[in-house]
Amino acid sequence: MSTSKHVTSAGIDRRGFLKLMAAGAATMPLALAGCSSNQQAATTSTATTAAGAADISGAKLTFVGDDAFAPYRYLEVQADGTQKVVGLDIAVADEMANRLGFTYDFEPQEFTATLASVQSSDTSFTMAMSSNPEREETFDFTRGYYQPLVGVLTMNDEVKTIDDLKGKSIACTTGTVQNKFISAVLPDGDIHTYDGGDQCLQEVLSGRIDAYLCDGAEGQSMRDANEGLVLGFLDRSETKDYVGVYRIMAAKGASFVTAFDQCIGEMLADGTIDELIGQYVGDDFKWGDDTSASGTATTGVAAN
């Protein structure tokens, strides 16, 4: 797993590359995700299976998700000119693959297509997903590995409360928890939905939309990559009923979810996930000593 500063072969640093990515400039062929272009499973003798979990050593899985969702998943240009998906989610998935002995390929898709892809396959999963009763009818979830904030990107005043959003035109990605949240708390608001976060960002940068309601860490990366953007965070007390911890999601009954859940628990306990959050998101987003908000796996997933 790389600890580099994400400098591209063309001399563009991560900040400059993310700006190009958000503008839709990333058009080169996509390599497989992870620390290498082809994930290698640990051998049975070295892979560590989470206690009590089903043995998934040797399994071949597919990670489906948006590849323009920094800092969780984003494209990085390699020395040979190819691109690879990196970020917090990839680092967590790589560590699980190492411990549990499975391999995976990354399949890039817009958020709106991801839910259908995961639902139709018992070997696919996605990450950075909040659970809710509606989703739990169709999907299984691990315990949470990350506790998000809701961010608001604008080109002017910093937005910190729901009241600050009143009277503004608001962009969000279709079907996300941010979309459901703002539709519930501002049912008469001027809300516009788009297939991806990069489209929402462009609407704000162009002045056509006042605010982009987004994942806070995604907003942090977009702010750092685009001069003039202002990022505010809504207090968790305003969003907690709609935006939960980020979990790994798979089709209901997928055989690997119990192993994933117990592995996430081990990685929270031994500090691995906080180390990765500090590397890819920032120290302010770490769990610290209290991981109680990570909760438990959803109904149907075996407990540890």
Order of alpha helices (4+ residues) and beta strands (2+ residues): alpha-beta-beta-beta-beta-alpha-beta-alpha-beta-alpha-beta-beta-alpha-beta-alpha-beta-alpha-beta-alpha-beta-alpha-beta-alpha-alpha
